[in-house]
Amino acid sequence: MANDREHRTKMVPVPSKAIIPERDLDKTPILEASHLGIDFGGLTAVDDFNLTIGRTEIAGLIGPNGAGKTTVFNLLTKVYQPTRGTILLEGKDTHGMNTIQVNKLGIARTFQNIRLFDNLTVEDNVKVGLHNQMSYSMFSGVLRMPKYWKQERIAHERALELLSIFDMQDLADHKAGALPYGAQRRLEIVRALASNPSLLLLDEPAAGMNPSETSELMDNICKIRDTFQIAILLIEHDMNLVMGICEGICVLNYGKIIAKGTPEEIQANPQVIEAYLGKKKGEN
């Protein structure tokens, strides 16, 4: 893999006391989550979560198992409606929006457990992600009118173009469910990209991958950011991946943020070390 630091830029503070990449200073942050929280019955799952992500930042959300990371993703994508707090996407308040509406606004995700249409082809799975960009009517589709065929041709070309990011274009006609695990992971990322997001959420994208596949994934995440000029927020337990490509990192434990900063700051933070490793012997 290329030098990790090539993909990163200097992180600088903004008025909200967050830090974003220097190259994004002249742009509205893609995401501003403020005092976000959710309760399930009497249990607080996430509390006072604050995160700002620059327009082209690769950011990481890390923490021990059960820290609340996937719950944060579910809040950002409106799988769950927050009990409190505000989520701004491209400066727009997403209060009251549902999952489809925030997807159209520009947020897409993958899942910790792969969710593909196993019986559809690889290409058709990608086309599902293109739904926001298809505008022919049901009438045109049923009667197979010229507009339908034109848009189908455009969707076919776009699907192959997206699949080529992971060199998967030759698998377009294969059934998604027959792909190896790593290829299914990559296909899910391609399908999310098909919805033309400005913020891509990746939930444990390297899960189940070997070191070679993980290294290739790191390169491809950076390639996606650079090609599409979008922001990426990832949950990941592979610290080599997180420290290698993330510019800003947020650490969650028991539903609360315990640290935010650059990879170097996070690696040296005593609270983070304690959350992952526990207190050293003899400490109070």
Summary of the structure (lengths in Angstrom):
residues: 284
radius of gyration: 19.7
end to end distance: 41.9
largest distance: 75.6
contacts: 884
relative contact order: 0.17
helix: 41%
strand: 24%
